[in-house]
């Protein structure tokens, strides 16, 4: 006796098990996350310029702008780190695990150097966070980015660790590619923060 109900079955056997870019839900989630984080940076920078607009002298009188040396060094480190970040992304999409792992190690090394130089930058801001509104704005800006940098570095280390195990396949390979996308965001936000901290304190009268 035939069943009164006939079920339609969709054959998805031909669909890929691993996809990159906008076809991956995790990629879209990462885009939304970066949008939220970008909005936060925008609010902090807007607060900085609001305080700047209400001040006659910026930095305040008898206060020097941050020293440039570590800011320039870190800007170079960040820009150079784009090379291994992109390499990781390309190797992940090619499912080339050995070279992807090597790239993650190099990227993690760049991240560690950037964190160390950021720590040195804190010693050359020429102000304490509690000195005045200018000092607080400077410290909040660089502090927020430090948080993002450390978080992304830890995530890179985690993916690097997984890459040495059998779990580095499928979705985990996609995670390595998406991690590079977020690293681009960390670098872009670093350039914006550096422009505000080192540029506007000298170029904006």
N, C-alpha and C positions, 0 to 999 in steps of 0.2 A: 504494500500500500504506500503510495507516494505521500510525502508530507504535505500538509495543507499550506505550510509557509515555506517559501523559498528564500534562502538567505543569499544576498549578494556579497561576494568576497573580493576585496581589492588586492591584487597581486602587486606587492611592493618589493619583490625580490631583486628587481633591476635597479633600485635606488641605491646611491652610494652610501656606505656606512660612515664615511668621514667627509665632511664638507668644510670649507674655509670661507671667510669673508661674510658678506651679508646674508648668505643662506644659512648661517649657523646662528641659533638662538643665543648662544653665549656671547657671540660677537655683538649682537644687538644690545644685550644687557650691558656689555662693557661700554658701548657708545652712550647709553643712558647714564651710566655711572660717571663717565668722563664729563658729560654735560652738566651733571649736578656739581661735580668737583670744580668744573670751570666756572660755574655760576658763583661758587663760594669765593674763588680767587677774584672774580670780578667785583664782588661786594667788598672784599678787603681792600682791593686797589681803589675802588670808588671812595671808601672811607678815608684812605690816605690822601686822595686829592681834595676831598671835602675839608679835611684838616689843613691841607696846604692852602686852600683858597681863603681860609679864615685867619691866616698868619701873615704877618708883614715880612718876616724873615724866615727862610726855609733853606737849610737848617736854621734853627734859632741862632741869634747872635752869640759869638764866642763858642760856637760848636762847629767842629769840622765835619765834612761829609765822610762816609766810610772810605777806608783806603781801598785802592783798586786791585792790588796785586792778587789776592786770593780770589776775588770775583772774576778776574780775567782768566786765571788758571782754571777755575771750575767751569767757566763758559766753554773753554777749549775742550775740557774733559767731556762735558755733556755733548758737545757737537761731534766729537770723535766717537762717542759711544753709539751714535746712530748707525755706524757701519756694522758692528756685530749684531745690533738689534735687527737690522734689516736682513743680515745674513741668516740669523736664526729663523726668521720668518720664511725666507726662501727655502731653507733646508727642511723646515717643518712641512711645507707644502709639497716638497719633493719626497717626503717620508724618509729622509736621509738622517736617521737617528744619530749616528756617530758624529757627523759634522754639526748637527743641531746641538748636541751635547757640548761639543767644543765651543760653539758660539755662545751658549748659555754660560759657560765658565768664564769666557772673556767678558761677557756683559756684566756678570756678577762682580768681576774684578774692577771694571769701570765704576760700577755702583759703589763699591767699597772706597775707591779713591775719591769719588765725589762726596761721600759722607765725611771722610776725613778732612777734605778741603773745606767743606761747609762748616765743620767744627772750628777750623782755623779762622774762617770768615767771621765767626761770632766774636772773635777777639779783636777784630779790626773795624768794628762798626762805629767806634769812637763815641759810644754812648751806652748807658745802662737802660734797660727796658723801662725803668721807673723814673727816668729823668724828667720827661715831659711828653706831650702828645706826639711829637715827632719821633722820639725814641721808641715809644710804644708801638707806633705804626710800623716802623722799620723792623722791630723785633717780631711783631705778629706776622708780617709778610714772610720773612725768612724762616720763621718757626713753622708756619703752615706748610711751606714747601719742604722743609726738613722732614716733617711727618710723612708727606707723600713719598719722598725719596726713600726713607727707611722702609716704609711699607712695601714699596715696589721692589726694593732690594731683597727683602725677606721672601717675597713671592717668587722672585727669580731664583733664589737659593732653593726654595721648596721644589720648584719645577726641575731645577738642575739635579736635586737629589732623586726625584722620581725617575729622571731620565736614565739613571744607572740601574733601574729595576725593570722587571718584565711588565710593570704596569704602564710604562710609557708607550702607549699605543692608542689608536682611535681618538677619543675625546681629549686625552692628555696631550697628544701631539698638537691638537687644535689649540689647547691652552697655551702652549709655548708660542704659537703664532699670535694669539690674542695678547699675550704678555708683552710682545714687542709693540703692539698698538698702544698699550698703556705707557710703555717707556717713551714713546714719541710724545705723549701728553706730558710726561714728567719733564722732558727736555724743553718742550714749548713753554710750559709754565715757568721753568727756571729762567728762560730768556726774558720772559715778561717781568718776573720778579727782579732780575738783575737790572733791567732797564729802569725800573722804578727806583730801586735802591741806589744804584750807582750813576744812573743817567740824570734823572730829574733833580737830584740834589746838586747837580753841577750845571745842567743846561737850562733849567727853569729858574728864572730870576724872580 
